[in-house]
Amino acid sequence: MTYLLLAACFLLIAVLLALAAGHGIRGVGAAALGIAALCLLVLTAVFDTIMIAAGLFTYADDLILGPRIGLAPVEDFAYPLAAVILLPALWMRLRRRDDR
């Protein structure tokens, strides 16, 4: 399994769970989500690069697309995007439950 396929599965699951959570992220502003996504992407680039440079883990070159940001393959950036999709939707869903 390639890292791209793994990342795509992870993103698909996040989107499906966010949709199943109900009305989604209506209560969360687009600007807040954009800022959160940007921060998470920058942090991913910085800390993945540090961890890869330190030798904590490596990627098989034949299983990644090729492009990298720092030392991190672009597939690694799917996980923070999945978090930005899924977590606000779940937060709003759980908040609606508490309001009842």
C-alpha positions in Angstrom: 0.0 0.0 0.0 1.4 3.4 -0.9 1.4 6.3 1.5 -1.0 8.2 -0.9 -3.5 5.4 -0.7 -3.3 5.3 3.1 -3.7 9.1 3.3 -6.6 9.0 0.9 -8.3 6.4 3.0 -7.7 8.5 6.1 -9.2 11.6 4.5 -12.2 9.7 3.2 -12.9 8.3 6.6 -12.6 11.8 8.1 -15.0 13.3 5.5 -17.5 10.5 6.0 -17.5 10.8 9.8 -17.8 14.6 9.5 -20.8 14.2 7.3 -22.3 11.6 9.6 -21.8 14.0 12.5 -24.7 16.0 11.2 -24.8 19.6 10.0 -21.1 19.7 9.8 -19.2 22.9 10.8 -21.8 25.6 10.3 -20.9 27.2 13.6 -17.2 27.4 12.9 -16.0 30.2 10.7 -14.1 29.6 7.5 -11.4 32.0 8.6 -10.9 30.0 11.8 -10.7 26.8 9.9 -8.2 28.3 7.4 -6.0 29.6 10.1 -6.1 26.2 12.0 -5.3 24.4 8.7 -2.4 26.7 7.9 -0.9 26.4 11.4 -1.2 22.6 11.4 0.4 22.4 7.9 3.3 24.6 9.0 3.8 22.6 12.2 3.7 19.3 10.2 6.3 20.6 7.8 8.6 21.8 10.6 8.3 18.8 13.0 8.2 16.1 10.3 11.4 17.6 8.8 13.0 17.6 12.3 12.0 14.0 13.1 13.1 12.7 9.6 16.4 14.5 9.9 16.9 13.0 13.3 16.4 9.6 11.9 13.3 8.8 13.9 11.6 7.4 10.8 12.1 7.2 7.0 9.9 6.7 4.0 10.4 4.2 1.2 11.0 6.2 -1.9 9.0 3.8 -4.1 5.9 4.3 -1.9 5.7 8.1 -1.9 4.7 10.5 -4.7 8.1 12.2 -4.7 7.4 15.8 -3.9 8.4 16.9 -0.4 8.0 20.0 1.8 11.2 20.1 3.8 11.9 16.4 4.3 8.2 15.5 4.7 6.5 13.8 1.7 3.3 15.6 0.6 1.2 12.6 1.7 2.0 13.5 5.3 -0.1 16.7 5.0 -3.3 14.7 4.6 -3.5 14.0 8.3 -3.7 17.6 9.6 -6.3 18.3 6.8 -8.3 15.3 8.1 -8.1 16.8 11.6 -9.4 20.2 10.3 -12.3 18.4 8.6 -13.3 16.0 11.3 -12.6 17.6 14.7 -14.7 20.8 14.3 -17.7 18.7 13.0 -17.5 16.4 15.9 -17.1 19.3 18.3 -20.2 20.9 17.0 -22.1 17.6 17.1 -21.2 17.0 20.7 -21.9 20.6 21.6 -25.4 20.3 20.1 -26.0 17.3 22.3 -25.0 19.2 25.5 -27.4 22.0 24.5 -30.4 19.7 24.7 
